[in-house]
Amino acid sequence: MSNEASGVCIVEGVIVDATTKAAIPFAAVVMKINGVNAGGATTDFNGRYRIDPPPGVPIHATLTVTYTGYEPAHATVELQAGLVTRNIELVWRRD
């Protein structure tokens, strides 16, 4: 049975540097729904992440991505049955 048929939602994507477009490994990706942690992941060597939100969650969630030396990034995702792809670019922190 496919994820869409079963009603399961999977959020995945790639985290990259906004300037070089290079993948960022080991970035922290946290999903929050109504301000409450609903899952998270760490990117792999290719900057890829995957989060399986709990079933029955509201339709909108916020992803926050953090990595040392970069500004935190926030992105809204619309949760739906099946695969939801959300790629995010991080901007180098200028101190």
N, C-alpha and C positions, 0 to 999 in steps of 0.2 A: 504494500500500500504506500502510495506517495505521501510526502509531507502535506501537500495541499489537501488530499483526500481525507487524511486523518485529522486535519485541523491544527497540526503542529506548526509552530513558527520557528524558524532559524534565522538569526541575524549574523551575517558574515561580511567581511570586507578586508581591505588592505590599508595599512597606515603608512604614509610616505612623507618625506621631507617636501615642503611646499616649493622649495627652490630647485633642488636637484632631482626630485621625484624618486629618490632612492628609498627603498623599503626601510622601515625602522623596526628592527627586531627587539623583542622584550618590552614593548610599550604596554602600559596598563590600560585596559578598556573596561569601563564600568557602566552598566546600564541601570538607570534609575527610573522608577515610575512613581509619580506623585512624590518625589523627593526620597523615596525608599529604595535601597539597593535591591535590584531584581536579578542580578547576575553579573558576571564579569569574565574576563579572559586576559591572557598575556599573548602578545603577538609572537609568531614563530620567526625563524630566520628570514623568511620572505615577507615579513610584515603582515601576515594574514592572521585574522582572529575569527572566532566563532562563538556565539552566545546562544544558548537555548533558553529563552525566557520561560518562566513557569506558565502552565496553561491557564486560560481564563483571565489573562491580564488585560488592562485597558488598551485602547488602540494606539496611544502615543507613548513613546518612551524617549528618554534623553541619554545619549552616550557621551561620556566624558573620557577623553584620552589624555594621559600624562606620560611624559618621558623626560628624564633629566636633560636640562639645557634648552628645552622647548616650552613655548607657551601652552598651557592646557587648551584643548580644543573641545568644543561642545557641538553636538549634532542631534537633531530630532529625527526619530525614525517612526514610521507608521507600521505597526505590527499587524501582520495578516498571515493567514495560513500559507505555508510554503516558505520559500527562500526569499529573504529580504537582504539586498546587498547595499552596504553603506561604506564607501571608501572615504577616508578622511586624511587631509593634509595638515601636518604640524609646521608651525612657524618657529624658527630659531629665536630664542629669547635674547633680546639686546639689552644687557644690563648697563 
